[in-house]
């Protein structure tokens, strides 16, 4: 992914900014012009809406705007976190290579521990565990890291996207006491 220069601008969102963000984080209809509906709700043209999105990206408020595929619902049920034991001097190189694979949706460096040497984590989504094993082997051959494990999801307790500037009806104390 191309690195973008981020302007060092302090951003304090106005009520108008908050409303814009609230509207654009909602699910969108699958139609020819999906941005027309939120633009109209916000009293903007599509062009004005895109200009504002571009501005948010330029100043570093927004990194990207993307569709979210609910992978389980379309048959990608073997979700594997591949953890890699990567030497410190190879982490940037390996991370970049992993990020180039279309099957990899997330790729992170994380700290290692005495009993956990895996420093790079990459998430893949496949239709079966055997397919995930094949994908992992293909990746392993290209990045030349032999020590890895695939951790498959066995149960999903919660998966939500973060929503900004929305009313939260629960306090932390109420949430903790309900547990």
Helices and strands as residue ranges (DSSP letters): H 15-24, H 34-41, H 46-58, G 71-74, E 78-84, G 88-90, H 91-99, E 104-109, E 120-126, H 129-143, E 148-152, H 172-178
